[in-house]
Amino acid sequence: MKKMSVSLSGHHTSISLEQEFINALREIASQRGESVASIIEHIDATRTPGTNLSSAIRIWVLQNISRM
């Protein structure tokens, strides 16, 4: 597990993800021409209430990795 620090709506938070998910998130962001932070902000804004942000990111990566 690796910790990533991100700023969401002006608040700093730390997210723990496996390196493979971090790599995939960076690759998807690069291919889309977006920043990792903007993708995480989108995931945070649209996740189901009560869902852990790290879990929501993992699910989002799995759903979007096949579209690369």
N, CA, C and O atoms as a Tripos MOL2 file, in Angstrom:
@<TRIPOS>MOLECULE
protein
  272   271    68     0     0
PROTEIN
NO_CHARGES

@<TRIPOS>ATOM
      1 N           0.8400   -1.1810    0.0000 N.3       1 MET1
      2 CA          0.0000    0.0000    0.0000 C.3       1 MET1
      3 C           0.8820    1.2410    0.0000 C.2       1 MET1
      4 O           1.9200    1.3070    0.6590 O.2       1 MET1
      5 N           0.4290    2.2010   -0.7570 N.am      2 LYS2
      6 CA          1.1000    3.4920   -0.8130 C.3       2 LYS2
      7 C           0.0870    4.5590   -0.4280 C.2       2 LYS2
      8 O          -1.1040    4.4380   -0.7180 O.2       2 LYS2
      9 N           0.5710    5.5960    0.2230 N.am      3 LYS3
     10 CA         -0.3040    6.7120    0.5670 C.3       3 LYS3
     11 C          -0.1000    7.8160   -0.4540 C.2       3 LYS3
     12 O           1.0250    8.1560   -0.8210 O.2       3 LYS3
     13 N          -1.2190    8.3650   -0.9000 N.am      4 MET4
     14 CA         -1.2120    9.5200   -1.7930 C.3       4 MET4
     15 C          -1.8670   10.6730   -1.0580 C.2       4 MET4
     16 O          -2.9080   10.5040   -0.4220 O.2       4 MET4
     17 N          -1.2630   11.8330   -1.1440 N.am      5 SER5
     18 CA         -1.8800   13.0240   -0.5780 C.3       5 SER5
     19 C          -2.5620   13.7840   -1.6900 C.2       5 SER5
     20 O          -1.9610   14.0400   -2.7330 O.2       5 SER5
     21 N          -3.8090   14.1450   -1.4740 N.am      6 VAL6
     22 CA         -4.5690   14.9110   -2.4620 C.3       6 VAL6
     23 C          -5.3400   16.0180   -1.7570 C.2       6 VAL6
     24 O          -5.6120   15.9500   -0.5580 O.2       6 VAL6
     25 N          -5.6790   17.0270   -2.5270 N.am      7 SER7
     26 CA         -6.4910   18.1250   -2.0100 C.3       7 SER7
     27 C          -7.8600   18.0410   -2.6670 C.2       7 SER7
     28 O          -7.9710   18.1090   -3.8910 O.2       7 SER7
     29 N          -8.8920   17.8950   -1.8620 N.am      8 LEU8
     30 CA        -10.2660   17.8090   -2.3510 C.3       8 LEU8
     31 C         -11.0540   18.9810   -1.7950 C.2       8 LEU8
     32 O         -11.2580   19.0930   -0.5860 O.2       8 LEU8
     33 N         -11.4840   19.8330   -2.6710 N.am      9 SER9
     34 CA        -12.2400   21.0250   -2.2700 C.3       9 SER9
     35 C         -11.5070   21.8240   -1.2030 C.2       9 SER9
     36 O         -12.1100   22.3280   -0.2560 O.2       9 SER9
     37 N         -10.1940   21.9290   -1.3770 N.am     10 GLY10
     38 CA         -9.3910   22.7150   -0.4490 C.3      10 GLY10
     39 C          -8.9780   22.0020    0.8190 C.2      10 GLY10
     40 O          -8.2920   22.5870    1.6560 O.2      10 GLY10
     41 N          -9.3750   20.7620    0.9800 N.am     11 HIS11
     42 CA         -9.0130   19.9850    2.1640 C.3      11 HIS11
     43 C          -8.0290   18.8900    1.7710 C.2      11 HIS11
     44 O          -8.2610   18.1440    0.8190 O.2      11 HIS11
     45 N          -6.9390   18.8020    2.5060 N.am     12 HIS12
     46 CA         -5.9500   17.7570    2.2300 C.3      12 HIS12
     47 C          -6.4010   16.4470    2.8620 C.2      12 HIS12
     48 O          -6.8840   16.4130    3.9940 O.2      12 HIS12
     49 N          -6.2320   15.3840    2.1110 N.am     13 THR13
     50 CA         -6.5660   14.0590    2.6160 C.3      13 THR13
     51 C          -5.5420   13.0790    2.0940 C.2      13 THR13
     52 O          -4.8440   13.3530    1.1180 O.2      13 THR13
     53 N          -5.4550   11.9510    2.7390 N.am     14 SER14
     54 CA         -4.5240   10.9090    2.3460 C.3      14 SER14
     55 C          -5.3140    9.6810    1.9280 C.2      14 SER14
     56 O          -6.2780    9.2900    2.5860 O.2      14 SER14
     57 N          -4.8930    9.0800    0.8270 N.am     15 ILE15
     58 CA         -5.5690    7.9030    0.2950 C.3      15 ILE15
     59 C          -4.5610    6.7680    0.2350 C.2      15 ILE15
     60 O          -3.4390    6.9630   -0.2320 O.2      15 ILE15
     61 N          -4.9410    5.5930    0.6990 N.am     16 SER16
     62 CA         -4.0730    4.4210    0.6250 C.3      16 SER16
     63 C          -4.5340    3.5290   -0.5180 C.2      16 SER16
     64 O          -5.6770    3.0710   -0.5500 O.2      16 SER16
     65 N          -3.6170    3.2920   -1.4590 N.am     17 LEU17
     66 CA         -3.9110    2.4440   -2.6140 C.3      17 LEU17
     67 C          -2.7020    1.5690   -2.9280 C.2      17 LEU17
     68 O          -1.5620    1.9340   -2.6410 O.2      17 LEU17
     69 N          -2.9660    0.4320   -3.5090 N.am     18 GLU18
     70 CA         -1.8980   -0.4110   -3.9990 C.3      18 GLU18
     71 C          -1.2180    0.3100   -5.1680 C.2      18 GLU18
     72 O          -1.8600    1.0490   -5.9140 O.2      18 GLU18
     73 N           0.0820    0.0840   -5.3120 N.am     19 GLN19
     74 CA          0.8500    0.7580   -6.3700 C.3      19 GLN19
     75 C           0.2480    0.5120   -7.7550 C.2      19 GLN19
     76 O           0.2740    1.3980   -8.6090 O.2      19 GLN19
     77 N          -0.2890   -0.6810   -7.9790 N.am     20 GLU20
     78 CA         -0.8840   -0.9970   -9.2740 C.3      20 GLU20
     79 C          -2.0740   -0.0880   -9.5900 C.2      20 GLU20
     80 O          -2.2570    0.3130  -10.7400 O.2      20 GLU20
     81 N          -2.8770    0.2370   -8.5840 N.am     21 PHE21
     82 CA         -4.0150    1.1320   -8.8040 C.3      21 PHE21
     83 C          -3.5390    2.5630   -9.0410 C.2      21 PHE21
     84 O          -4.1170    3.2840   -9.8540 O.2      21 PHE21
     85 N          -2.4970    2.9720   -8.3390 N.am     22 ILE22
     86 CA         -1.9340    4.3080   -8.5550 C.3      22 ILE22
     87 C          -1.4040    4.4130   -9.9780 C.2      22 ILE22
     88 O          -1.6520    5.4020  -10.6670 O.2      22 ILE22
     89 N          -0.6720    3.3920  -10.4150 N.am     23 ASN23
     90 CA         -0.1310    3.3930  -11.7740 C.3      23 ASN23
     91 C          -1.2500    3.4510  -12.8130 C.2      23 ASN23
     92 O          -1.1620    4.2080  -13.7790 O.2      23 ASN23
     93 N          -2.2980    2.6560  -12.6160 N.am     24 ALA24
     94 CA         -3.4170    2.6310  -13.5590 C.3      24 ALA24
     95 C          -4.1420    3.9740  -13.5690 C.2      24 ALA24
     96 O          -4.5210    4.4650  -14.6330 O.2      24 ALA24
     97 N          -4.3340    4.5630  -12.4120 N.am     25 LEU25
     98 CA         -4.9940    5.8670  -12.3140 C.3      25 LEU25
     99 C          -4.1830    6.9180  -13.0660 C.2      25 LEU25
    100 O          -4.7500    7.7310  -13.7970 O.2      25 LEU25
    101 N          -2.8710    6.9080  -12.8930 N.am     26 ARG26
    102 CA         -2.0000    7.8600  -13.6060 C.3      26 ARG26
    103 C          -2.0540    7.6310  -15.1110 C.2      26 ARG26
    104 O          -2.0810    8.5940  -15.8780 O.2      26 ARG26
    105 N          -2.0710    6.3870  -15.5420 N.am     27 GLU27
    106 CA         -2.1240    6.0650  -16.9630 C.3      27 GLU27
    107 C          -3.4400    6.5360  -17.5790 C.2      27 GLU27
    108 O          -3.4460    7.1240  -18.6610 O.2      27 GLU27
    109 N          -4.5400    6.2810  -16.9010 N.am     28 ILE28
    110 CA         -5.8490    6.7250  -17.4020 C.3      28 ILE28
    111 C          -5.8810    8.2470  -17.4880 C.2      28 ILE28
    112 O          -6.3470    8.8060  -18.4810 O.2      28 ILE28
    113 N          -5.3880    8.9150  -16.4520 N.am     29 ALA29
    114 CA         -5.3660   10.3840  -16.4400 C.3      29 ALA29
    115 C          -4.5410   10.9120  -17.6130 C.2      29 ALA29
    116 O          -4.9540   11.8510  -18.2930 O.2      29 ALA29
    117 N          -3.3970   10.3160  -17.8430 N.am     30 SER30
    118 CA         -2.5240   10.7330  -18.9350 C.3      30 SER30
    119 C          -3.2100   10.5600  -20.2870 C.2      30 SER30
    120 O          -3.1630   11.4520  -21.1330 O.2      30 SER30
    121 N          -3.8420    9.4200  -20.4810 N.am     31 GLN31
    122 CA         -4.5170    9.1590  -21.7520 C.3      31 GLN31
    123 C          -5.7000   10.0910  -21.9790 C.2      31 GLN31
    124 O          -6.0360   10.4110  -23.1190 O.2      31 GLN31
    125 N          -6.3260   10.5220  -20.8970 N.am     32 ARG32
    126 CA         -7.4750   11.4300  -21.0150 C.3      32 ARG32
    127 C          -7.0550   12.8980  -21.0490 C.2      32 ARG32
    128 O          -7.8730   13.7760  -21.3200 O.2      32 ARG32
    129 N          -5.7830   13.1580  -20.7760 N.am     33 GLY33
    130 CA         -5.3180   14.5390  -20.7130 C.3      33 GLY33
    131 C          -5.8270   15.2740  -19.4940 C.2      33 GLY33
    132 O          -6.0130   16.4900  -19.5230 O.2      33 GLY33
    133 N          -6.0530   14.5330  -18.4230 N.am     34 GLU34
    134 CA         -6.5600   15.0960  -17.1690 C.3      34 GLU34
    135 C          -5.5310   14.8820  -16.0690 C.2      34 GLU34
    136 O          -4.6190   14.0670  -16.2060 O.2      34 GLU34
    137 N          -5.6850   15.6080  -15.0010 N.am     35 SER35
    138 CA         -4.8140   15.3710  -13.8490 C.3      35 SER35
    139 C          -5.4210   14.2740  -12.9760 C.2      35 SER35
    140 O          -6.6320   14.0510  -12.9770 O.2      35 SER35
    141 N          -4.5590   13.6060  -12.2430 N.am     36 VAL36
    142 CA         -5.0310   12.5930  -11.2890 C.3      36 VAL36
    143 C          -5.9570   13.2610  -10.2680 C.2      36 VAL36
    144 O          -6.9850   12.6990   -9.8900 O.2      36 VAL36
    145 N          -5.5840   14.4540   -9.8330 N.am     37 ALA37
    146 CA         -6.3970   15.1710   -8.8350 C.3      37 ALA37
    147 C          -7.8040   15.4390   -9.3480 C.2      37 ALA37
    148 O          -8.7700   15.2930   -8.5990 O.2      37 ALA37
    149 N          -7.9360   15.8310  -10.6160 N.am     38 SER38
    150 CA         -9.2850   16.1220  -11.1400 C.3      38 SER38
    151 C         -10.1220   14.8530  -11.2330 C.2      38 SER38
    152 O         -11.3330   14.8890  -11.0130 O.2      38 SER38
    153 N          -9.4870   13.7380  -11.5550 N.am     39 ILE39
    154 CA        -10.2230   12.4710  -11.5980 C.3      39 ILE39
    155 C         -10.6560   12.0700  -10.1970 C.2      39 ILE39
    156 O         -11.7870   11.6270   -9.9990 O.2      39 ILE39
    157 N          -9.7670   12.2230   -9.2250 N.am     40 ILE40
    158 CA        -10.1220   11.8750   -7.8440 C.3      40 ILE40
    159 C         -11.2390   12.7790   -7.3370 C.2      40 ILE40
    160 O         -12.1280   12.3190   -6.6210 O.2      40 ILE40
    161 N         -11.2030   14.0560   -7.6980 N.am     41 GLU41
    162 CA        -12.2850   14.9680   -7.3030 C.3      41 GLU41
    163 C         -13.6200   14.5080   -7.8880 C.2      41 GLU41
    164 O         -14.6460   14.5430   -7.2100 O.2      41 GLU41
    165 N         -13.5980   14.0790   -9.1450 N.am     42 HIS42
    166 CA        -14.8250   13.5680   -9.7920 C.3      42 HIS42
    167 C         -15.3290   12.3150   -9.0690 C.2      42 HIS42
    168 O         -16.5210   12.1900   -8.7880 O.2      42 HIS42
    169 N         -14.4170   11.3960   -8.7750 N.am     43 ILE43
    170 CA        -14.7960   10.1600   -8.0750 C.3      43 ILE43
    171 C         -15.3880   10.5000   -6.7160 C.2      43 ILE43
    172 O         -16.4050    9.9340   -6.3180 O.2      43 ILE43
    173 N         -14.7510   11.4250   -6.0060 N.am     44 ASP44
    174 CA        -15.2250   11.8180   -4.6780 C.3      44 ASP44
    175 C         -16.6260   12.4240   -4.7530 C.2      44 ASP44
    176 O         -17.4760   12.1470   -3.9060 O.2      44 ASP44
    177 N         -16.8580   13.2460   -5.7630 N.am     45 ALA45
    178 CA        -18.1610   13.9270   -5.8950 C.3      45 ALA45
    179 C         -19.2820   12.9870   -6.3030 C.2      45 ALA45
    180 O         -20.4490   13.2650   -6.0280 O.2      45 ALA45
    181 N         -18.9510   11.8760   -6.9560 N.am     46 THR46
    182 CA        -19.9950   10.9990   -7.4870 C.3      46 THR46
    183 C         -20.1060    9.6520   -6.7750 C.2      46 THR46
    184 O         -20.9530    8.8300   -7.1270 O.2      46 THR46
    185 N         -19.2540    9.4250   -5.7750 N.am     47 ARG47
    186 CA        -19.3170    8.1180   -5.0940 C.3      47 ARG47
    187 C         -20.5680    8.0130   -4.2270 C.2      47 ARG47
    188 O         -21.1220    9.0180   -3.7820 O.2      47 ARG47
    189 N         -20.9900    6.7990   -4.0040 N.am     48 THR48
    190 CA        -22.1390    6.5260   -3.1640 C.3      48 THR48
    191 C         -21.8190    6.9430   -1.7260 C.2      48 THR48
    192 O         -20.7550    6.6050   -1.2080 O.2      48 THR48
    193 N         -22.7250    7.6700   -1.0820 N.am     49 PRO49
    194 CA        -22.4750    8.0650    0.3040 C.3      49 PRO49
    195 C         -22.1410    6.8450    1.1720 C.2      49 PRO49
    196 O         -22.7800    5.7970    1.0710 O.2      49 PRO49
    197 N         -21.1440    7.0050    2.0080 N.am     50 GLY50
    198 CA        -20.7190    5.9230    2.8860 C.3      50 GLY50
    199 C         -19.6540    5.0340    2.2760 C.2      50 GLY50
    200 O         -19.0830    4.1880    2.9640 O.2      50 GLY50
    201 N         -19.3790    5.2170    0.9790 N.am     51 THR51
    202 CA        -18.3410    4.4330    0.3200 C.3      51 THR51
    203 C         -16.9880    5.0710    0.5920 C.2      51 THR51
    204 O         -16.8130    6.2760    0.4140 O.2      51 THR51
    205 N         -16.0560    4.2760    1.0130 N.am     52 ASN52
    206 CA        -14.6990    4.7240    1.2630 C.3      52 ASN52
    207 C         -14.0910    5.2440   -0.0420 C.2      52 ASN52
    208 O         -14.2650    4.6240   -1.0910 O.2      52 ASN52
    209 N         -13.3760    6.3810    0.0100 N.am     53 LEU53
    210 CA        -12.8180    6.9760   -1.1970 C.3      53 LEU53
    211 C         -11.8190    6.0460   -1.8790 C.2      53 LEU53
    212 O         -11.8290    5.9340   -3.1050 O.2      53 LEU53
    213 N         -10.9700    5.3870   -1.1250 N.am     54 SER54
    214 CA        -10.0020    4.4620   -1.7270 C.3      54 SER54
    215 C         -10.7180    3.3400   -2.4690 C.2      54 SER54
    216 O         -10.3060    2.9540   -3.5630 O.2      54 SER54
    217 N         -11.7780    2.8200   -1.8830 N.am     55 SER55
    218 CA        -12.5630    1.7690   -2.5440 C.3      55 SER55
    219 C         -13.2320    2.2970   -3.8030 C.2      55 SER55
    220 O         -13.2660    1.6120   -4.8260 O.2      55 SER55
    221 N         -13.7600    3.5010   -3.7340 N.am     56 ALA56
    222 CA        -14.4040    4.1060   -4.8990 C.3      56 ALA56
    223 C         -13.3990    4.3010   -6.0340 C.2      56 ALA56
    224 O         -13.7380    4.1190   -7.2030 O.2      56 ALA56
    225 N         -12.1740    4.6690   -5.6940 N.am     57 ILE57
    226 CA        -11.1350    4.8380   -6.7140 C.3      57 ILE57
    227 C         -10.8050    3.4950   -7.3530 C.2      57 ILE57
    228 O         -10.6790    3.4080   -8.5740 O.2      57 ILE57
    229 N         -10.6650    2.4570   -6.5500 N.am     58 ARG58
    230 CA        -10.3700    1.1240   -7.0980 C.3      58 ARG58
    231 C         -11.4620    0.6800   -8.0810 C.2      58 ARG58
    232 O         -11.1650    0.1800   -9.1660 O.2      58 ARG58
    233 N         -12.7160    0.8680   -7.6920 N.am     59 ILE59
    234 CA        -13.8380    0.4830   -8.5540 C.3      59 ILE59
    235 C         -13.8070    1.2970   -9.8410 C.2      59 ILE59
    236 O         -13.9920    0.7500  -10.9280 O.2      59 ILE59
    237 N         -13.5760    2.5890   -9.7250 N.am     60 TRP60
    238 CA        -13.5280    3.4670  -10.8970 C.3      60 TRP60
    239 C         -12.4140    3.0310  -11.8450 C.2      60 TRP60
    240 O         -12.6190    2.9700  -13.0570 O.2      60 TRP60
    241 N         -11.2380    2.7270  -11.2980 N.am     61 VAL61
    242 CA        -10.1210    2.2710  -12.1340 C.3      61 VAL61
    243 C         -10.5030    0.9880  -12.8610 C.2      61 VAL61
    244 O         -10.2740    0.8680  -14.0640 O.2      61 VAL61
    245 N         -11.0730    0.0440  -12.1570 N.am     62 LEU62
    246 CA        -11.4630   -1.2290  -12.7940 C.3      62 LEU62
    247 C         -12.4910   -1.0000  -13.9040 C.2      62 LEU62
    248 O         -12.4510   -1.6710  -14.9360 O.2      62 LEU62
    249 N         -13.3970   -0.0700  -13.6970 N.am     63 GLN63
    250 CA        -14.4160    0.2080  -14.7060 C.3      63 GLN63
    251 C         -13.8370    0.9350  -15.9130 C.2      63 GLN63
    252 O         -14.3660    0.8110  -17.0180 O.2      63 GLN63
    253 N         -12.7630    1.6880  -15.7190 N.am     64 ASN64
    254 CA        -12.2240    2.5100  -16.7900 C.3      64 ASN64
    255 C         -10.9610    1.9800  -17.4350 C.2      64 ASN64
    256 O         -10.5730    2.4610  -18.4990 O.2      64 ASN64
    257 N         -10.3130    1.0140  -16.8300 N.am     65 ILE65
    258 CA         -9.0750    0.4750  -17.3800 C.3      65 ILE65
    259 C          -9.3290   -0.2220  -18.7140 C.2      65 ILE65
    260 O          -8.4710   -0.2000  -19.5960 O.2      65 ILE65
    261 N         -10.4830   -0.8320  -18.8670 N.am     66 SER66
    262 CA        -10.7870   -1.5380  -20.1040 C.3      66 SER66
    263 C         -11.0710   -0.5740  -21.2570 C.2      66 SER66
    264 O         -11.0680   -0.9830  -22.4180 O.2      66 SER66
    265 N         -11.3110    0.6770  -20.9530 N.am     67 ARG67
    266 CA        -11.6050    1.6760  -21.9840 C.3      67 ARG67
    267 C         -10.3420    2.3320  -22.5310 C.2      67 ARG67
    268 O         -10.4110    3.1960  -23.4050 O.2      67 ARG67
    269 N          -9.2000    1.9180  -22.0160 N.am     68 MET68
    270 CA         -7.9270    2.5240  -22.4480 C.3      68 MET68
    271 C          -7.5070    2.0050  -23.7990 C.2      68 MET68
    272 O          -6.4640    2.4040  -24.3170 O.2      68 MET68
@<TRIPOS>BOND
     1     1     2 1
     2     2     3 1
     3     3     4 2
     4     3     5 am
     5     5     6 1
     6     6     7 1
     7     7     8 2
     8     7     9 am
     9     9    10 1
    10    10    11 1
    11    11    12 2
    12    11    13 am
    13    13    14 1
    14    14    15 1
    15    15    16 2
    16    15    17 am
    17    17    18 1
    18    18    19 1
    19    19    20 2
    20    19    21 am
    21    21    22 1
    22    22    23 1
    23    23    24 2
    24    23    25 am
    25    25    26 1
    26    26    27 1
    27    27    28 2
    28    27    29 am
    29    29    30 1
    30    30    31 1
    31    31    32 2
    32    31    33 am
    33    33    34 1
    34    34    35 1
    35    35    36 2
    36    35    37 am
    37    37    38 1
    38    38    39 1
    39    39    40 2
    40    39    41 am
    41    41    42 1
    42    42    43 1
    43    43    44 2
    44    43    45 am
    45    45    46 1
    46    46    47 1
    47    47    48 2
    48    47    49 am
    49    49    50 1
    50    50    51 1
    51    51    52 2
    52    51    53 am
    53    53    54 1
    54    54    55 1
    55    55    56 2
    56    55    57 am
    57    57    58 1
    58    58    59 1
    59    59    60 2
    60    59    61 am
    61    61    62 1
    62    62    63 1
    63    63    64 2
    64    63    65 am
    65    65    66 1
    66    66    67 1
    67    67    68 2
    68    67    69 am
    69    69    70 1
    70    70    71 1
    71    71    72 2
    72    71    73 am
    73    73    74 1
    74    74    75 1
    75    75    76 2
    76    75    77 am
    77    77    78 1
    78    78    79 1
    79    79    80 2
    80    79    81 am
    81    81    82 1
    82    82    83 1
    83    83    84 2
    84    83    85 am
    85    85    86 1
    86    86    87 1
    87    87    88 2
    88    87    89 am
    89    89    90 1
    90    90    91 1
    91    91    92 2
    92    91    93 am
    93    93    94 1
    94    94    95 1
    95    95    96 2
    96    95    97 am
    97    97    98 1
    98    98    99 1
    99    99   100 2
   100    99   101 am
   101   101   102 1
   102   102   103 1
   103   103   104 2
   104   103   105 am
   105   105   106 1
   106   106   107 1
   107   107   108 2
   108   107   109 am
   109   109   110 1
   110   110   111 1
   111   111   112 2
   112   111   113 am
   113   113   114 1
   114   114   115 1
   115   115   116 2
   116   115   117 am
   117   117   118 1
   118   118   119 1
   119   119   120 2
   120   119   121 am
   121   121   122 1
   122   122   123 1
   123   123   124 2
   124   123   125 am
   125   125   126 1
   126   126   127 1
   127   127   128 2
   128   127   129 am
   129   129   130 1
   130   130   131 1
   131   131   132 2
   132   131   133 am
   133   133   134 1
   134   134   135 1
   135   135   136 2
   136   135   137 am
   137   137   138 1
   138   138   139 1
   139   139   140 2
   140   139   141 am
   141   141   142 1
   142   142   143 1
   143   143   144 2
   144   143   145 am
   145   145   146 1
   146   146   147 1
   147   147   148 2
   148   147   149 am
   149   149   150 1
   150   150   151 1
   151   151   152 2
   152   151   153 am
   153   153   154 1
   154   154   155 1
   155   155   156 2
   156   155   157 am
   157   157   158 1
   158   158   159 1
   159   159   160 2
   160   159   161 am
   161   161   162 1
   162   162   163 1
   163   163   164 2
   164   163   165 am
   165   165   166 1
   166   166   167 1
   167   167   168 2
   168   167   169 am
   169   169   170 1
   170   170   171 1
   171   171   172 2
   172   171   173 am
   173   173   174 1
   174   174   175 1
   175   175   176 2
   176   175   177 am
   177   177   178 1
   178   178   179 1
   179   179   180 2
   180   179   181 am
   181   181   182 1
   182   182   183 1
   183   183   184 2
   184   183   185 am
   185   185   186 1
   186   186   187 1
   187   187   188 2
   188   187   189 am
   189   189   190 1
   190   190   191 1
   191   191   192 2
   192   191   193 am
   193   193   194 1
   194   194   195 1
   195   195   196 2
   196   195   197 am
   197   197   198 1
   198   198   199 1
   199   199   200 2
   200   199   201 am
   201   201   202 1
   202   202   203 1
   203   203   204 2
   204   203   205 am
   205   205   206 1
   206   206   207 1
   207   207   208 2
   208   207   209 am
   209   209   210 1
   210   210   211 1
   211   211   212 2
   212   211   213 am
   213   213   214 1
   214   214   215 1
   215   215   216 2
   216   215   217 am
   217   217   218 1
   218   218   219 1
   219   219   220 2
   220   219   221 am
   221   221   222 1
   222   222   223 1
   223   223   224 2
   224   223   225 am
   225   225   226 1
   226   226   227 1
   227   227   228 2
   228   227   229 am
   229   229   230 1
   230   230   231 1
   231   231   232 2
   232   231   233 am
   233   233   234 1
   234   234   235 1
   235   235   236 2
   236   235   237 am
   237   237   238 1
   238   238   239 1
   239   239   240 2
   240   239   241 am
   241   241   242 1
   242   242   243 1
   243   243   244 2
   244   243   245 am
   245   245   246 1
   246   246   247 1
   247   247   248 2
   248   247   249 am
   249   249   250 1
   250   250   251 1
   251   251   252 2
   252   251   253 am
   253   253   254 1
   254   254   255 1
   255   255   256 2
   256   255   257 am
   257   257   258 1
   258   258   259 1
   259   259   260 2
   260   259   261 am
   261   261   262 1
   262   262   263 1
   263   263   264 2
   264   263   265 am
   265   265   266 1
   266   266   267 1
   267   267   268 2
   268   267   269 am
   269   269   270 1
   270   270   271 1
   271   271   272 2
@<TRIPOS>SUBSTRUCTURE
     1 MET1         2 RESIDUE 1 A MET
     2 LYS2         6 RESIDUE 1 A LYS
     3 LYS3        10 RESIDUE 1 A LYS
     4 MET4        14 RESIDUE 1 A MET
     5 SER5        18 RESIDUE 1 A SER
     6 VAL6        22 RESIDUE 1 A VAL
     7 SER7        26 RESIDUE 1 A SER
     8 LEU8        30 RESIDUE 1 A LEU
     9 SER9        34 RESIDUE 1 A SER
    10 GLY10       38 RESIDUE 1 A GLY
    11 HIS11       42 RESIDUE 1 A HIS
    12 HIS12       46 RESIDUE 1 A HIS
    13 THR13       50 RESIDUE 1 A THR
    14 SER14       54 RESIDUE 1 A SER
    15 ILE15       58 RESIDUE 1 A ILE
    16 SER16       62 RESIDUE 1 A SER
    17 LEU17       66 RESIDUE 1 A LEU
    18 GLU18       70 RESIDUE 1 A GLU
    19 GLN19       74 RESIDUE 1 A GLN
    20 GLU20       78 RESIDUE 1 A GLU
    21 PHE21       82 RESIDUE 1 A PHE
    22 ILE22       86 RESIDUE 1 A ILE
    23 ASN23       90 RESIDUE 1 A ASN
    24 ALA24       94 RESIDUE 1 A ALA
    25 LEU25       98 RESIDUE 1 A LEU
    26 ARG26      102 RESIDUE 1 A ARG
    27 GLU27      106 RESIDUE 1 A GLU
    28 ILE28      110 RESIDUE 1 A ILE
    29 ALA29      114 RESIDUE 1 A ALA
    30 SER30      118 RESIDUE 1 A SER
    31 GLN31      122 RESIDUE 1 A GLN
    32 ARG32      126 RESIDUE 1 A ARG
    33 GLY33      130 RESIDUE 1 A GLY
    34 GLU34      134 RESIDUE 1 A GLU
    35 SER35      138 RESIDUE 1 A SER
    36 VAL36      142 RESIDUE 1 A VAL
    37 ALA37      146 RESIDUE 1 A ALA
    38 SER38      150 RESIDUE 1 A SER
    39 ILE39      154 RESIDUE 1 A ILE
    40 ILE40      158 RESIDUE 1 A ILE
    41 GLU41      162 RESIDUE 1 A GLU
    42 HIS42      166 RESIDUE 1 A HIS
    43 ILE43      170 RESIDUE 1 A ILE
    44 ASP44      174 RESIDUE 1 A ASP
    45 ALA45      178 RESIDUE 1 A ALA
    46 THR46      182 RESIDUE 1 A THR
    47 ARG47      186 RESIDUE 1 A ARG
    48 THR48      190 RESIDUE 1 A THR
    49 PRO49      194 RESIDUE 1 A PRO
    50 GLY50      198 RESIDUE 1 A GLY
    51 THR51      202 RESIDUE 1 A THR
    52 ASN52      206 RESIDUE 1 A ASN
    53 LEU53      210 RESIDUE 1 A LEU
    54 SER54      214 RESIDUE 1 A SER
    55 SER55      218 RESIDUE 1 A SER
    56 ALA56      222 RESIDUE 1 A ALA
    57 ILE57      226 RESIDUE 1 A ILE
    58 ARG58      230 RESIDUE 1 A ARG
    59 ILE59      234 RESIDUE 1 A ILE
    60 TRP60      238 RESIDUE 1 A TRP
    61 VAL61      242 RESIDUE 1 A VAL
    62 LEU62      246 RESIDUE 1 A LEU
    63 GLN63      250 RESIDUE 1 A GLN
    64 ASN64      254 RESIDUE 1 A ASN
    65 ILE65      258 RESIDUE 1 A ILE
    66 SER66      262 RESIDUE 1 A SER
    67 ARG67      266 RESIDUE 1 A ARG
    68 MET68      270 RESIDUE 1 A MET
